[in-house]
Amino acid sequence: MDHVGYVERIEALITRLDEAQRILFKQAKEKAESERVYRMDLAQEILRLRAEGQPVAIVGDLARGSCADEKFQRDFAESRFRATLEAVEIIKVQISALQSLYRNMD
């Protein structure tokens, strides 16, 4: 690969990095929002179960079971966020490797 080829590949990776960072910011917001929703629903469910007279020892487990969909959404948002974060790191490594190869050309 010639000098121009390295520069073009680095520029393409920088473009991907910019897009990945925008996605990461969006996913961070979704992650936080899903955590908020889960905690609010869990608290409401605990209060409802307590008001119904459910034994305190099992209220937490029952509430978490009732909020399983919200917990799934929270966990899924966390997983997407971490995957995108790893993708950002991979792009950074690719850019660094190309820069090293470019510097050592000729």
C-alpha positions as CSV (number, residue, x, y, z in Angstrom):
1,M,0.0,0.0,0.0
2,D,1.3,3.5,-0.9
3,H,1.2,6.6,1.2
4,V,-2.1,7.8,-0.2
5,G,-3.7,4.4,0.5
6,Y,-2.6,4.6,4.2
7,V,-3.9,8.1,4.5
8,E,-7.3,7.2,2.9
9,R,-7.7,4.1,5.2
10,I,-6.8,6.2,8.3
11,E,-9.3,8.9,7.2
12,A,-12.0,6.2,6.7
13,L,-11.4,4.8,10.1
14,I,-11.5,8.3,11.7
15,T,-14.9,8.8,10.0
16,R,-16.1,5.4,11.5
17,L,-14.7,6.5,14.9
18,D,-16.7,9.7,14.7
19,E,-19.9,7.8,13.9
20,A,-19.2,5.2,16.6
21,Q,-18.8,8.0,19.2
22,R,-22.1,9.5,18.2
23,I,-23.7,6.1,18.5
24,L,-22.0,5.6,21.9
25,F,-23.4,8.8,23.2
26,K,-26.9,7.8,22.1
27,Q,-26.5,4.4,23.7
28,A,-25.2,5.9,26.9
29,K,-28.4,7.9,27.2
30,E,-30.5,4.9,26.4
31,K,-28.6,2.9,29.0
32,A,-29.3,5.5,31.6
33,E,-32.9,5.8,30.7
34,S,-33.5,2.0,30.8
35,E,-31.9,1.9,34.3
36,R,-34.1,4.7,35.4
37,V,-37.3,3.0,34.1
38,Y,-36.3,-0.3,35.7
39,R,-35.6,1.2,39.1
40,M,-38.8,3.2,39.1
41,D,-40.9,0.2,38.0
42,L,-39.2,-2.0,40.6
43,A,-39.9,0.5,43.4
44,Q,-43.5,0.8,42.4
45,E,-43.9,-3.0,42.2
46,I,-42.4,-3.4,45.7
47,L,-44.8,-0.8,47.1
48,R,-47.7,-2.5,45.4
49,L,-46.8,-5.9,46.7
50,R,-46.2,-4.6,50.2
51,A,-49.6,-2.9,50.1
52,E,-51.1,-6.2,49.2
53,G,-49.6,-7.7,52.3
54,Q,-47.1,-10.0,50.6
55,P,-44.4,-11.3,53.0
56,V,-41.5,-8.9,53.2
57,A,-39.0,-11.8,52.7
58,I,-40.3,-12.5,49.2
59,V,-41.3,-9.0,48.0
60,G,-38.0,-8.3,46.3
61,D,-38.0,-11.5,44.4
62,L,-41.6,-11.1,43.3
63,A,-41.0,-7.5,42.2
64,R,-38.0,-8.4,40.2
65,G,-40.0,-11.2,38.5
66,S,-42.7,-8.8,37.6
67,C,-40.2,-6.3,36.2
68,A,-38.3,-8.9,34.1
69,D,-39.0,-7.1,30.8
70,E,-37.6,-3.8,32.2
71,K,-34.6,-5.6,33.5
72,F,-34.1,-7.2,30.1
73,Q,-34.2,-3.8,28.4
74,R,-31.7,-2.4,30.9
75,D,-29.3,-5.3,30.4
76,F,-29.7,-5.2,26.7
77,A,-28.9,-1.4,26.7
78,E,-25.8,-2.1,28.8
79,S,-24.6,-4.8,26.4
80,R,-25.1,-2.6,23.4
81,F,-23.2,0.2,25.1
82,R,-20.3,-2.1,26.0
83,A,-20.2,-3.6,22.5
84,T,-20.0,-0.1,20.9
85,L,-17.4,0.9,23.4
86,E,-15.3,-2.1,22.4
87,A,-15.8,-1.2,18.7
88,V,-14.5,2.3,19.4
89,E,-11.4,0.8,21.0
90,I,-10.9,-1.6,18.0
91,I,-11.1,1.3,15.6
92,K,-8.5,3.2,17.7
93,V,-6.2,0.3,17.6
94,Q,-6.6,0.0,13.8
95,I,-5.8,3.7,13.4
96,S,-2.7,3.4,15.6
97,A,-1.5,0.3,13.7
98,L,-1.9,2.1,10.3
99,Q,-0.1,5.2,11.7
100,S,2.8,3.0,12.8
101,L,3.0,1.3,9.4
102,Y,2.8,4.6,7.7
103,R,5.6,6.0,9.7
104,N,7.8,3.0,9.0
105,M,7.3,3.1,5.2
106,D,10.3,3.4,2.9
